[in-house]
Amino acid sequence: MKRKSEVQRQPIAERVSGIVTELDGHALLSPAQLSAGNVIARGELILRYGITFMGKPHLSIVPYLVVADYGELLHGEEAWDFLMTSAHLYPRADVCGFLNDGRDEMVALKQLDFDYPFDVFVYREIQDDRPLTALSALIADAAPSYPDRLLQRLPRFDSLSAWRMNE
């Protein structure tokens, strides 16, 4: 009798170097220490992206597996690309992933809100399921060293004072 194999958990993950600072209830990513706030993480960090639930913007899922309508299993970048380009064509497809609190969950794509801003989570280690925090902004005067996906999903400000003016 064949044993069921465990589902591969391969969420997209991007490594960045930086400092995460907590300031006024917000977590800010920067390449250097900011002049205010408490540092909560520094060094090499892992970023993942959470897609929010329809009507529940406080809840999101970091996908690690998509089960398409036609039975195909998609992992990692392939799953992410499918979600970003074809999710609207397959609303009954399922996505498996980690919730904000690190718990495993499986939901139909039609329960997710692809138009609402995604959460950008920071993790200390690649194997972590539970994020350290959700980022609010990137504070960096030049952004070329950061991944494109991060720059598309997280507001960027040239300085801490520019962020405060927009807050």
C-alpha positions in Angstrom: 0.0 0.0 0.0 1.4 3.4 -1.0 1.9 6.0 1.7 0.5 9.4 1.2 3.4 11.9 0.8 3.4 15.1 2.8 2.5 18.3 1.0 5.6 20.2 0.1 5.6 23.6 1.7 7.4 25.9 -0.7 6.2 29.5 -0.2 8.1 32.1 -2.2 10.7 33.7 0.0 13.1 36.6 -0.7 16.2 37.2 1.3 17.1 40.8 2.1 19.6 42.5 4.4 18.3 45.2 6.5 16.9 46.4 9.8 13.3 46.1 11.0 12.4 48.9 13.4 9.2 49.3 15.4 8.0 52.9 15.5 4.6 54.2 16.5 3.0 50.7 16.1 4.5 50.2 12.6 7.3 47.9 11.4 9.7 49.7 9.0 12.4 48.0 6.9 15.5 50.0 6.2 19.1 49.3 5.0 20.5 51.2 8.0 19.5 52.0 11.5 16.8 54.7 11.8 17.1 57.7 14.1 14.0 56.6 16.1 12.2 53.4 17.2 13.2 50.0 18.5 15.2 47.6 16.4 13.3 44.2 16.4 15.5 42.4 13.8 18.6 43.0 11.8 20.8 41.2 9.3 19.6 38.7 6.7 15.8 38.5 6.7 13.2 36.5 4.9 10.2 38.2 3.2 7.0 36.5 2.2 3.7 37.9 0.9 0.2 37.4 2.3 -2.9 37.6 0.2 -5.8 39.1 2.2 -9.1 37.4 2.6 -12.2 38.9 0.9 -13.8 41.3 3.5 -11.2 40.4 6.1 -8.2 42.6 5.5 -6.7 41.7 8.9 -6.4 38.1 7.8 -4.1 36.9 5.0 -2.5 33.7 3.7 1.1 33.1 2.5 0.6 30.6 -0.3 2.9 27.5 -0.5 0.7 25.3 -2.7 -2.0 25.8 -5.3 -4.3 22.9 -6.2 -5.7 23.9 -9.6 -9.2 22.9 -10.8 -7.6 20.4 -13.1 -5.7 18.7 -10.4 -2.2 20.1 -11.0 -0.1 21.0 -7.9 1.9 24.2 -8.1 4.6 25.2 -5.6 6.9 28.2 -5.1 7.3 30.7 -7.9 5.1 28.6 -10.2 2.2 28.9 -7.7 2.8 32.6 -7.2 2.8 33.2 -11.0 -0.4 31.3 -11.3 -2.0 33.3 -8.5 -0.9 36.6 -10.0 -2.0 35.8 -13.6 -4.7 33.2 -13.6 -6.4 33.0 -10.2 -9.4 34.9 -11.6 -9.9 32.1 -14.2 -10.0 29.3 -11.6 -12.0 30.6 -8.6 -12.6 27.1 -7.3 -8.9 26.2 -7.2 -7.5 26.0 -3.7 -4.5 27.6 -2.1 -2.7 26.1 0.9 -0.5 28.4 3.0 0.3 29.9 6.4 -2.0 32.4 8.0 -0.8 35.5 9.8 -0.3 33.4 13.0 1.6 30.6 11.3 -1.3 28.1 11.2 -1.8 26.0 8.1 -5.0 26.7 6.1 -6.5 25.8 2.8 -9.0 28.1 1.1 -10.7 28.5 -2.3 -9.2 31.3 -4.4 -12.6 33.0 -4.6 -12.2 33.8 -0.9 -9.1 35.9 -1.5 -9.0 39.6 -2.4 -6.3 40.0 -5.0 -7.1 43.8 -5.4 -6.5 44.6 -1.7 -2.8 45.5 -0.8 -0.9 42.3 0.1 0.8 41.9 3.5 4.6 41.8 3.5 5.8 39.6 6.3 9.3 39.3 7.7 10.7 36.1 9.1 14.0 35.4 10.8 14.6 32.0 9.2 13.5 30.3 6.0 11.9 27.4 7.9 9.7 29.7 10.1 6.0 29.4 9.6 5.0 32.3 11.8 6.1 35.8 10.8 8.0 38.1 13.1 5.9 41.0 12.0 4.1 42.6 9.0 6.0 45.5 7.4 4.3 48.9 6.9 6.9 50.6 4.8 10.4 50.6 3.3 12.6 53.5 4.3 15.4 53.7 1.7 16.5 56.6 -0.5 17.5 54.2 -3.3 15.8 50.9 -3.9 17.7 48.9 -6.5 19.1 46.4 -4.0 15.6 45.3 -3.0 13.5 42.7 -4.9 10.9 44.1 -7.4 8.1 42.2 -5.7 8.9 44.0 -2.5 9.0 47.4 -4.2 5.6 46.7 -5.8 3.9 45.6 -2.6 5.4 47.9 0.1 5.3 51.7 0.2 8.8 53.2 -0.1 9.9 56.5 1.4 13.2 58.3 1.0 13.5 59.1 4.7 11.9 58.7 8.0 10.6 62.3 7.9 9.0 61.6 4.5 7.2 58.6 6.0 6.0 60.6 9.0 4.6 63.3 6.7 2.6 60.6 4.8 1.4 58.7 7.9 
